[in-house]
Amino acid sequence: MTTKILPSLANGFETECVQIHDSSGKFSEMNHSLLATRSQLERRQIRETYKAMYGEDLINILHKSNNEEPKLSAALSMWMLDLHERDAISAREALQGDDTNYRVLVEIFVGRKSSHIELMKRAYNSRFRRNLDQDIIKIEPPHPYQMILVALATSHKAHHVDVSRHVAKCDARRLFDTGVREGSGAIEEAVLLEIICKRSIPQLKLTFSSYKHIYGHDYTKVLKVGNSREFVAALKVVLKCMCNPPNYYAKTLYASINGTSADKGALSRIMVNRAEVDMDEIRKVFKRKYGKELRDAISESISSRGYKDFLVALANITTSSPKF
């Protein structure tokens, strides 16, 4: 069973807003598909209609309501935000914790278009009166993720619309020549970071694909002796998220569902962020790798009914929405 994104209603969303308002914040008792099945544009229209009808921001209502199911309230709040607002809040939360959640930042900088990253940075500055790039640079204590994230942030300023196979092959050979061919078994971190800085994300994807085609193995296979373990671990996460997102997200979801991940917010974050991007692909990879439907794994692991129903609805989404 799949959840289809429903078309907009010609007469607006007054009925939905009345239903939400009359629920008195008991969102576990309302039909969660009312929000889960709406597209990003429709959710924005619902939020605007609710504001016009009741004079309150629906996001604030969601935050204040549903004390019995705080995870549901938080997930619904994030789902109702525009994507760039959601990413800005996620980035700030990732930076504010006792331990910086670098995976959140990687997923944003690797998985979004450059135009979206610019909107997200503006939203971050507007909401928090801070500069995201500077906040990443100033993270203490220093971590290899910082270098990679700074390079990724710079890569989004590489305004090359078209990707070049020639450039990809040249970069792949350069990576090989400064690592494996020199016989050290180590990669030249400075060379890698320079390439990341100068290339767009689509160009980088083609580079690592070309590397595998030319040399017969993934670039991650050479990440071994001679390099910092922390740098290698960070780079592997970045490349997995960049080069094979469905596999990366399926594995991360599985770890979160089974309680083996230190990233406690991964389940809700990924379900909300990827529902309209590549949930179809993630669902297929999850079933192939673990022999179980994603929706069933969620149902079996979550006892909170409202939160479970909402995530299952997101897991069932099938949509041709554009990639962000």
Buried (B, 14 or more C-beta within 10 A) or exposed (E): EEBEBEEEEEEBBBEBBBEBBEBEBEBBEBBBBBBBBBBBEBBBBBBBBBBEEBEEBBBEBBBEBBEEBEBBBBBBBBBBBBBBBBBBBBBBEBBEEEEBBBBBBBBBBBBBBBEBBBBBBEBBEEEBEEEBBEBBBEBEEEBBBBBBBBBBBBBBEBEEEEBBEEBBBBBBBBBBEBBBEEEEEBBBBEBBBBBBBBBBBBBBBBBBBBBBEEBEEBBBEBBEEBBEEEBBBBBBBBBBBBBBBBBBBBBBBBBBBEEEBEBEBBBBBBBBBBBBBBBBBBBBBBBEEBEEBBBEBBBEBBEBEBBBBBBBBBBBBEBEBEEB
